[in-house]
Amino acid sequence: MENGKVTNEHNFKVGDIIYNSWGWEQTNIDFYQVVDAKPKTIKIAPINGKFRENQPHGNGMSAYVVPVPNKFCGDPIAKRVLSYKHNGKKYIKAEFGCFQEYKDKDGVYCSWYA
């Protein structure tokens, strides 16, 4: 897959984790685990996330979250892969924004407000 080229080819495999970051005035993170992979589609199931341990506490309204593999919290959904690669990361089109590969073991930034 070339950088920036949209394709439905992929190399996701069962067990891989992806996430969607979305929101307005806050940053929500939804994690998913690949439960089935075909040449042009994947089936993903939502999994729980948790706050990263031993993280510095800022203003009390943000944190880093990490996925909890195999801790499913919803029904699987099939996604036709329309993906592209940018700066070494793979992205898949989502209803809002895009799914990204979860590679950062330090977690993903999220925020909320009172």
Secondary structure, DSSP 8 states (H G I E B T S, - for coil): --BT--BS-----TT-EEEEEE-SSSBEEEEEEEEEE-SSEEEEEEEEEEE-TT----SSSEEEEEEEEEEE-S--EEEE--EEEETTEEEEE-SSSEEEE---TT-EEEE---
